[in-house]
Amino acid sequence: RAKLRYKLLLAVAGVVVAGTALTYLLTPSSAPKVLGYTQLTHDGRMKEGMVTDGTRLYFNATFSGQSVICQVSTSGGEIVPLASTLPNATLADISPKGDELLVVTDLRKTGHGALWILPLVGGSPRRVGDAYAGGFYLAASAAWSPDGKRVAYIGDALYIAESDGTRPRKISTPNGFPFRIRWAPDGRI
């Protein structure tokens, strides 16, 4: 009997040790660790409003007092300003397909500016209805829904409209200074 109890006790202890080790190995650590990074730019300029399509990084930079949307490869390289006829454009978001940018023009003058869609490959910029967006710290506050069919933007309140600006509807009046709004991945919030 003593040998049987001893073997049973060893078996239980082995299961506890194996379970503890398995739990430790399968539980993610509480703090992520940076394993490496790549410096993408080397010009010392401040970048704002970064979005990516996976191969290019788009952001705002200031040249001669003007806000300019620029791009750089995600593997690094030279910064290239986007060719655009939009004055003082501030980047807000990139479309889910990665082929268009949502931008606000002349935001730095008034704190709110006209909302536009800027195609990345050919085509002219298109106004998003009569939408005006803006925000605290001059950050453009507009975002595409995950399906690309709607946009949310902050003007004098939080609005949602079709991506062409039609059917705008007021969602709420912000309390404080909201900026850099984003949709939940499922598009419901």
C-alpha positions as CSV (number, residue, x, y, z in Angstrom):
1,R,0.0,0.0,0.0
2,A,2.8,2.5,0.8
3,K,4.4,1.9,-2.6
4,L,1.0,2.5,-4.3
5,R,0.5,5.7,-2.4
6,Y,4.0,6.8,-3.2
7,K,3.5,6.1,-6.9
8,L,0.2,7.9,-6.9
9,L,1.7,10.9,-5.1
10,L,4.5,11.0,-7.7
11,A,2.0,10.8,-10.5
12,V,-0.1,13.6,-9.1
13,A,3.0,15.7,-8.5
14,G,4.1,15.0,-12.1
15,V,0.8,16.1,-13.5
16,V,0.9,19.3,-11.4
17,V,4.4,20.2,-12.6
18,A,3.6,19.4,-16.2
19,G,0.4,21.5,-16.0
20,T,2.2,24.4,-14.4
21,A,4.9,24.3,-17.0
22,L,2.4,24.0,-19.9
23,T,0.4,27.0,-18.5
24,Y,3.6,29.0,-18.2
25,L,4.7,28.2,-21.8
26,L,1.2,28.9,-23.3
27,T,0.3,32.1,-21.4
28,P,1.4,35.2,-23.4
29,S,3.7,37.5,-21.5
30,S,2.0,40.6,-20.2
31,A,4.4,43.1,-21.8
32,P,5.3,42.9,-25.5
33,K,9.0,43.1,-26.3
34,V,10.6,44.9,-29.3
35,L,12.8,42.4,-31.0
36,G,14.1,44.8,-33.7
37,Y,13.3,47.9,-35.7
38,T,14.2,49.6,-39.0
39,Q,14.8,53.3,-39.2
40,L,12.8,54.4,-42.3
41,T,13.7,58.0,-42.6
42,H,16.9,60.0,-42.0
43,D,15.9,63.6,-42.5
44,G,15.2,64.5,-38.8
45,R,11.8,66.0,-39.7
46,M,8.8,65.2,-37.5
47,K,6.2,62.9,-39.0
48,E,2.5,62.9,-38.1
49,G,-0.6,60.9,-39.0
50,M,1.1,57.7,-40.2
51,V,-0.9,55.0,-42.1
52,T,0.3,52.2,-44.3
53,D,-0.9,49.9,-47.1
54,G,1.7,47.4,-46.1
55,T,4.4,48.4,-48.6
56,R,4.4,52.2,-48.2
57,L,4.1,54.4,-45.1
58,Y,2.2,57.6,-45.6
59,F,2.5,60.6,-43.3
60,N,2.5,64.3,-43.0
61,A,5.7,66.4,-42.9
62,T,6.1,70.2,-43.0
63,F,8.0,71.8,-45.8
64,S,8.4,75.6,-45.8
65,G,5.4,75.9,-43.4
66,Q,3.1,73.8,-45.6
67,S,1.8,70.4,-44.5
68,V,2.6,67.9,-47.2
69,I,1.6,64.2,-47.4
70,C,4.7,62.1,-48.1
71,Q,5.5,58.4,-48.6
72,V,8.4,56.1,-47.9
73,S,8.9,52.4,-48.5
74,T,8.3,50.3,-45.3
75,S,11.8,48.9,-45.9
76,G,13.2,52.4,-45.8
77,G,14.5,54.8,-48.4
78,E,14.0,58.4,-49.5
79,I,10.9,60.3,-48.5
80,V,8.8,61.3,-51.6
81,P,6.0,63.9,-51.3
82,L,2.8,62.9,-53.0
83,A,1.8,64.9,-56.1
84,S,-1.5,66.6,-55.2
85,T,-3.4,69.7,-56.0
86,L,-4.9,69.8,-52.5
87,P,-3.6,72.8,-50.5
88,N,-2.1,72.1,-47.1
89,A,-3.5,68.5,-46.9
90,T,-3.4,66.6,-43.6
91,L,-3.6,62.9,-43.6
92,A,-6.5,61.3,-41.8
93,D,-6.8,57.6,-42.9
94,I,-6.1,55.1,-45.7
95,S,-8.9,53.2,-47.3
96,P,-9.3,49.5,-46.4
97,K,-8.1,48.6,-50.0
98,G,-5.1,50.8,-49.6
99,D,-5.7,52.7,-52.8
100,E,-7.0,56.0,-51.4
101,L,-6.2,58.5,-48.6
102,L,-8.8,60.4,-46.6
103,V,-7.4,63.9,-46.1
104,V,-8.4,67.3,-44.7
105,T,-7.4,70.5,-46.4
106,D,-6.3,73.8,-44.8
107,L,-6.7,72.3,-41.3
108,R,-3.9,74.4,-39.8
109,K,-5.7,77.7,-40.7
110,T,-9.0,77.2,-38.9
111,G,-8.8,73.9,-37.0
112,H,-11.4,72.4,-39.4
113,G,-11.1,71.7,-43.1
114,A,-12.8,70.2,-46.1
115,L,-12.7,66.4,-46.2
116,W,-11.4,64.8,-49.4
117,I,-10.5,61.4,-50.9
118,L,-7.1,61.4,-52.6
119,P,-6.5,58.5,-55.0
120,L,-3.0,57.0,-54.7
121,V,-2.9,55.8,-58.3
122,G,-4.3,58.2,-60.9
123,G,-7.5,60.2,-60.7
124,S,-8.5,63.5,-59.2
125,P,-9.2,64.2,-55.6
126,R,-12.9,64.0,-54.7
127,R,-14.7,66.1,-52.1
128,V,-16.5,64.0,-49.4
129,G,-19.9,65.8,-49.7
130,D,-20.0,69.0,-47.6
131,A,-18.0,67.3,-44.7
132,Y,-15.6,69.4,-42.7
133,A,-13.4,67.7,-40.2
134,G,-10.7,68.7,-37.7
135,G,-9.6,68.2,-34.2
136,F,-7.4,69.0,-31.2
137,Y,-3.7,69.4,-31.8
138,L,-4.5,69.9,-35.5
139,A,-4.9,66.1,-36.0
140,A,-7.3,65.3,-38.7
141,S,-10.2,63.4,-37.3
142,A,-11.8,61.2,-39.9
143,A,-11.7,57.5,-40.6
144,W,-13.0,55.0,-43.1
145,S,-15.1,52.1,-41.8
146,P,-13.5,48.7,-42.1
147,D,-15.6,47.9,-45.2
148,G,-14.8,51.3,-46.8
149,K,-18.5,52.2,-47.3
150,R,-18.7,54.9,-44.6
151,V,-16.6,57.6,-43.0
152,A,-16.7,58.9,-39.5
153,Y,-15.5,62.5,-38.9
154,I,-15.5,65.1,-36.2
155,G,-16.7,68.6,-37.2
156,D,-18.9,70.4,-34.7
157,A,-20.0,66.9,-33.6
158,L,-19.2,63.2,-34.5
159,Y,-20.8,62.3,-37.8
160,I,-21.1,59.2,-40.0
161,A,-21.7,59.4,-43.7
162,E,-21.5,57.3,-46.8
163,S,-17.9,57.4,-48.2
164,D,-19.0,59.9,-50.8
165,G,-20.3,62.2,-48.1
166,T,-24.0,61.6,-48.7
167,R,-26.5,60.8,-45.9
168,P,-24.4,62.4,-43.0
169,R,-25.9,61.8,-39.6
170,K,-24.9,63.3,-36.3
171,I,-23.9,60.5,-33.8
172,S,-23.0,62.6,-30.8
173,T,-21.6,65.9,-29.6
174,P,-18.1,65.3,-28.3
175,N,-17.1,66.2,-24.8
176,G,-13.6,67.4,-24.6
177,F,-11.2,67.4,-27.6
178,P,-11.5,64.2,-29.5
179,F,-9.0,63.4,-32.3
180,R,-7.7,60.5,-34.3
181,I,-10.9,58.6,-34.3
182,R,-11.0,55.0,-35.4
183,W,-13.6,52.3,-36.1
184,A,-13.8,49.0,-34.2
185,P,-12.6,46.1,-36.5
186,D,-16.2,44.9,-36.9
187,G,-17.4,48.3,-38.0
188,R,-20.2,48.6,-35.4
189,I,-18.5,51.1,-33.0
